[in-house]
Amino acid sequence: MLVLLSPGQGSQSPGMLLPWLDLPHARQRLAAWSDRTGLDLLRLGSSATADEVRDTAVAQPLLTAVALLSADAVTGGELPAAVCGHSVGELSALALAGVLTSDEAVSLAATRGAAMAAAAKARPTGMSAVLGGDPEQVLAAIELAGLRIATVNVAGQVVVGGDRAALDAFAASPPPRARVRALDVAGAFHTPAMAAATVALEQAIGQLKPGPPRCTVVANADGAVVGDGAELLGRLVGQLTGPVRFDLCLAALAGLGITAAVELAPGGTLAGLAKRALPAATVVAVKAQDDVRAARALRTSVPA
């Protein structure tokens, strides 16, 4: 069984749309998505600077667009067996599962990104990676510092968020045998600091009529396999202020018997995590068109 993985924010880079512009109807789809979002996605994805694409309001719809275009190249429009997205990657994953349309996914990503960017500007917050250390000691130190867990990617790789002053103090006195590295992000995503962003996203979701998932969907918050479209959309709101538990997602995929994984463009980060957590699985990261042939061959060789 093969899973398609959709990457989250932090995977973006200048020019990441360029490998996909020659796909059939790619430019027309980008033009339509640009009209819906009020962003020139073609320019932003092909010639914008690193600072421009780092902007949360830009990165999120752009990542969603790139994932969807690359998915079409990999699947040829066929339904995947399973999907799982990381943070904003859940939007493209839900579109691939038929819960959302592609247009809805990109529009929601723009709403989500703009709302999170605004919430991040409201007060000085940030995020740091905590690598290594004893898990219990790390958790105790995080709580003592007044920080929140934002992401657990794999064992020994935790991201925390909170006020910048608290993050600085935490980095100055890290847990035993742990390393703390500040992340270049605008705010404390997936923590209560994003509470203000939930209003706009909830309103946008309330205008949609989700379809039932047509394939297996593994959800961010707890690695649950969720079979109800309305519940999956509701979880997107809670995801803004709650942690991404990608470690639990990977454990769930292992339990489902996943033997192959393809990370959609701009691939790399999730593929690395999957290789660590699913050592028996074949993993392909799609970064450009050169990777599509390998991803297609893997998809056709794995039973559904």
MIBABA-370609 format. One line per 2 residues: their letters; for each residue x, y, z of C-alpha. Coordinates in pm, 1 decimal, padded with zeros to 6 digits. Layout:
<nodes>
A	X/Y/Z; ...
</nodes>
This chain:
<nodes>
ML	00000.0/00000.0/00000.0; 00132.8/00343.0/-00098.2
VL	00073.7/00677.9/00071.8; 00109.2/01024.3/-00077.0
LS	00263.1/01270.5/00168.2; 00200.8/01644.9/00134.3
PG	00472.3/01871.6/00280.4; 00412.9/02168.2/00507.1
QG	00552.8/02516.9/00553.6; 00929.4/02534.0/00561.4
SQ	00957.8/02323.8/00244.9; 00915.9/02624.3/00015.3
SP	01197.3/02769.2/-00193.6; 01229.2/03025.8/-00474.3
GM	01128.4/02893.6/-00816.1; 00954.8/02583.3/-00684.1
LL	00676.2/02611.4/-00944.2; 00912.3/02610.2/-01241.6
PW	00935.5/02230.4/-01283.0; 00556.5/02201.7/-01310.2
LD	00459.3/02483.7/-01546.3; 00473.8/02266.2/-01857.9
LP	00217.6/02019.6/-01725.4; -00114.9/02021.9/-01913.7
HA	-00340.8/02303.7/-01789.6; -00093.6/02404.3/-01515.3
RQ	-00083.1/02769.9/-01614.8; -00461.3/02787.3/-01647.5
RL	-00507.4/02635.3/-01303.2; -00255.4/02875.4/-01153.2
AA	-00434.6/03169.0/-01314.8; -00765.4/03053.6/-01165.2
WS	-00609.3/03001.7/-00823.2; -00448.2/03344.8/-00843.8
DR	-00787.9/03500.6/-00912.1; -00937.8/03319.1/-00613.0
TG	-00661.0/03414.4/-00372.8; -00562.9/03760.4/-00495.3
LD	-00202.4/03642.0/-00523.6; 00004.6/03615.3/-00840.5
LL	00099.8/03254.5/-00776.6; 00275.7/03214.7/-01110.5
RL	00516.4/03498.8/-01034.4; 00553.8/03405.8/-00669.8
GS	00636.4/03047.1/-00756.3; 00873.8/03120.5/-01039.7
SA	01060.1/03449.4/-00987.7; 00989.3/03573.8/-00633.2
TA	01270.6/03607.5/-00379.6; 01329.8/03379.1/-00082.9
DE	01191.5/03646.5/00151.1; 00871.1/03671.6/-00051.5
VR	00800.7/03297.8/-00052.7; 00890.6/03271.1/00316.7
DT	00593.3/03496.3/00398.7; 00330.7/03274.5/00562.4
AV	00050.6/03433.8/00359.9; 00232.8/03338.5/00038.5
AQ	00400.5/03011.9/00133.0; 00083.6/02826.7/00228.7
PL	-00123.5/02867.4/-00091.4; 00191.4/02826.3/-00299.9
LT	00283.6/02498.5/-00130.2; -00070.2/02373.5/-00177.5
AV	-00060.9/02457.6/-00548.2; 00276.1/02288.8/-00601.6
AL	00167.1/01972.7/-00417.0; -00150.9/01946.6/-00624.8
LS	00026.5/01998.8/-00956.9; 00292.2/01741.7/-00874.8
AD	00025.4/01497.0/-00754.7; -00140.6/01509.4/-01095.8
AV	00192.7/01430.1/-01257.4; 00248.1/01134.1/-01024.0
TG	-00102.8/00985.4/-01021.5; -00236.7/01086.3/-01361.7
GE	-00555.5/01185.9/-01183.8; -00609.2/00841.9/-01028.4
LP	-00717.0/00814.3/-00666.9; -00431.5/00740.1/-00424.0
AA	-00461.0/00455.8/-00172.8; -00382.1/00680.4/00124.0
VC	-00286.5/01041.7/00195.3; -00129.5/01226.6/00485.0
GH	-00028.5/01592.3/00502.3; 00194.0/01784.3/00740.4
SV	00030.5/02102.8/00873.7; -00087.2/02303.6/00570.0
GE	-00014.4/01989.5/00369.8; -00340.6/01850.7/00504.7
LS	-00526.1/02081.0/00265.0; -00374.2/01931.9/-00049.5
AL	-00411.1/01584.1/00103.3; -00784.1/01642.1/00155.1
AL	-00818.5/01760.2/-00203.4; -00648.9/01442.5/-00327.0
AG	-00890.8/01239.5/-00113.5; -01194.0/01419.7/-00259.9
VL	-01296.0/01594.1/00062.9; -01218.7/01932.4/-00096.2
TS	-01181.0/02044.7/-00455.6; -00839.3/02169.7/-00560.5
DE	-00979.8/02521.9/-00588.1; -01116.9/02503.4/-00233.8
AV	-00788.0/02371.3/-00098.0; -00582.0/02655.9/-00245.3
SL	-00836.6/02915.8/-00132.9; -00841.7/02773.9/00220.6
AA	-00461.5/02774.3/00225.4; -00462.7/03145.7/00136.7
TR	-00717.1/03223.0/00409.4; -00523.5/03013.4/00659.5
GA	-00189.1/03167.8/00568.8; -00315.6/03525.1/00586.4
AM	-00487.0/03463.8/00921.1; -00178.9/03298.4/01071.3
AA	00045.9/03577.0/00944.5; -00180.0/03835.4/01109.7
AA	-00185.2/03640.9/01436.9; 00194.3/03614.5/01430.3
KA	00227.4/03992.8/01399.8; 00012.3/04050.9/01707.1
RP	00290.9/03960.2/01950.9; 00655.1/03846.7/01928.3
TG	00645.4/03467.6/01925.3; 00853.5/03203.1/01753.0
MS	00953.3/02838.7/01739.2; 01259.8/02628.2/01817.8
AV	01358.4/02271.0/01741.7; 01460.6/02051.3/02034.2
LG	01683.3/01765.3/01925.0; 01778.3/01470.1/02144.2
GD	01767.6/01448.6/02521.9; 01560.8/01227.7/02749.8
PE	01193.6/01263.2/02644.6; 01064.3/01304.5/03000.3
QV	01329.3/01560.3/03087.1; 01264.6/01748.8/02763.5
LA	00888.8/01759.3/02829.2; 00942.9/01880.0/03186.6
AI	01178.9/02153.8/03068.5; 00933.4/02268.6/02802.1
EL	00653.4/02297.3/03056.6; 00877.7/02475.4/03307.9
AG	00976.0/02729.2/03041.4; 00611.8/02808.0/02965.6
LR	00641.6/02683.8/02607.5; 00410.2/02458.9/02406.9
IA	00486.6/02159.4/02188.0; 00400.6/02257.4/01830.0
TV	00522.6/01954.4/01636.9; 00654.8/01607.7/01708.2
NV	00797.1/01474.5/01382.4; 00975.3/01161.0/01503.8
AG	01109.9/01048.5/01839.1; 01377.3/01290.2/01955.2
QV	01266.5/01569.5/01721.3; 01027.1/01815.1/01884.5
VV	00938.4/02171.5/01787.3; 00823.3/02412.3/02058.8
GG	00660.5/02753.3/02033.4; 00594.9/03050.7/02254.7
DR	00706.1/03401.8/02342.6; 01049.0/03488.4/02206.4
AA	01182.4/03581.6/02549.0; 01088.1/03236.9/02682.5
LD	01243.9/03069.5/02378.4; 01568.3/03260.2/02430.2
AF	01582.3/03158.4/02796.6; 01508.7/02797.1/02704.0
AA	01789.2/02793.8/02446.3; 02031.0/02943.8/02699.2
SP	01962.4/02658.8/02943.7; 01854.0/02356.1/02736.8
PP	01749.3/02017.7/02877.9; 02037.3/01774.8/02947.9
RA	02187.9/01623.4/02631.5; 01946.6/01819.1/02410.4
RV	02020.6/02082.1/02146.1; 01791.4/02378.5/02085.2
RA	01788.1/02551.6/01747.7; 01580.8/02860.6/01670.1
LD	01365.1/02830.8/01356.2; 01320.6/03105.2/01098.1
VA	00941.3/03135.5/01125.2; 00707.1/03427.8/01180.7
GA	00534.3/03304.1/01494.4; 00439.4/03019.2/01726.7
FH	00233.4/02807.9/01488.3; 00026.9/02518.6/01626.2
TP	00009.4/02678.5/01970.6; -00252.6/02898.6/02143.4
AM	-00070.8/03201.1/01996.5; -00265.7/03125.3/01676.4
AA	-00609.6/03145.3/01842.3; -00703.9/03462.6/01654.2
AT	-00647.3/03285.9/01321.5; -00914.1/03025.3/01389.5
VA	-01200.9/03270.8/01331.6; -01128.9/03334.8/00963.0
LE	-01056.8/02969.8/00890.0; -01371.5/02850.6/01065.4
QA	-01580.3/03099.9/00869.1; -01427.5/02988.4/00539.4
IG	-01478.7/02620.7/00621.3; -01839.8/02689.2/00717.6
QL	-01913.7/02788.2/00358.1; -01797.5/02454.2/00218.1
KP	-01972.7/02121.9/00167.3; -01708.3/01854.5/00216.0
GP	-01726.1/01525.1/00034.2; -01657.8/01190.4/00198.9
PR	-01294.9/01083.0/00175.9; -01251.2/00842.7/-00114.4
CT	-00928.2/00696.8/00020.8; -00759.4/00647.7/00356.9
VV	-00682.0/00978.6/00531.1; -00442.9/00986.2/00827.8
AN	-00498.6/01303.8/01030.2; -00232.5/01529.9/01186.1
AD	-00353.4/01569.0/01541.3; -00334.5/01206.1/01651.1
GA	-00264.2/00982.6/01352.0; -00629.7/00874.4/01340.7
VV	-00779.5/00736.4/01021.2; -01080.1/00964.5/00976.5
GD	-01360.6/00868.3/00739.5; -01589.5/01171.9/00772.3
GA	-01533.4/01479.9/00556.1; -01695.7/01725.3/00797.0
EL	-01479.4/01599.2/01083.6; -01165.9/01633.1/00872.3
LG	-01249.4/01996.4/00794.6; -01329.6/02067.7/01157.9
RL	-00993.2/01928.7/01256.6; -00825.3/02190.5/01036.0
VG	-00942.7/02460.1/01280.0; -00809.1/02281.5/01586.8
QL	-00483.6/02216.2/01405.1; -00396.0/02587.5/01415.4
TG	-00362.6/02589.5/01794.9; -00277.3/02224.4/01857.5
PV	00038.6/02027.4/01783.5; 00109.6/01834.4/01465.7
RF	00182.5/01476.6/01572.7; 00350.6/01347.9/01260.4
DL	00516.0/01078.6/01470.8; 00170.8/00934.5/01536.3
CL	00085.0/00965.3/01167.6; 00392.4/00761.9/01075.7
AA	00305.0/00502.1/01339.1; -00046.0/00478.2/01195.6
LA	00093.0/00434.8/00844.0; 00313.6/00153.7/00967.1
GL	00006.7/-00009.0/01121.0; -00178.3/00018.8/00791.1
GI	00092.8/-00182.7/00621.3; 00235.9/00101.4/00414.5
TA	00518.8/-00035.7/00201.2; 00581.7/00272.2/-00015.0
AV	00556.8/00649.1/00023.3; 00581.5/00936.1/-00222.2
EL	00632.9/01285.7/-00087.6; 00484.5/01537.5/-00326.1
AP	00671.2/01849.6/-00432.5; 00857.4/02023.3/-00290.3
GG	00966.2/01692.7/-00140.9; 01249.4/01607.7/00092.1
TL	01158.6/01670.2/00456.1; 00876.4/01418.3/00501.1
AG	01056.2/01159.0/00290.5; 01346.2/01175.1/00534.9
LA	01112.1/01125.6/00829.6; 00936.4/00835.9/00654.3
KR	01266.9/00660.3/00588.6; 01346.8/00676.9/00960.2
AL	01004.7/00562.0/01081.9; 00924.3/00314.3/00800.4
PA	01260.4/00148.7/00733.3; 01106.8/-00134.3/00529.4
AT	00918.5/00103.0/00296.5; 01040.0/00238.6/-00035.3
VV	01030.3/00618.8/-00025.8; 01053.0/00870.7/-00310.9
AV	01074.3/01248.0/-00269.2; 00936.3/01442.8/-00565.7
KA	01131.0/01763.6/-00613.6; 01115.7/01804.9/-00991.5
QD	00993.2/01628.8/-01305.1; 01294.0/01395.5/-01299.0
DV	01149.3/01232.5/-00987.4; 00805.1/01170.5/-01135.7
RA	00906.8/00861.1/-01332.1; 01037.3/00691.1/-01016.5
AR	00723.4/00790.3/-00825.2; 00496.6/00655.5/-01100.9
AL	00688.0/00329.8/-01118.8; 00662.1/00290.4/-00742.0
RT	00291.9/00365.6/-00744.2; 00215.0/00107.7/-01011.9
SV	00428.2/-00160.2/-00846.8; 00257.9/-00144.6/-00507.2
PA	-00078.8/-00315.2/-00449.8; -00357.4/-00078.0/-00343.6
</nodes>
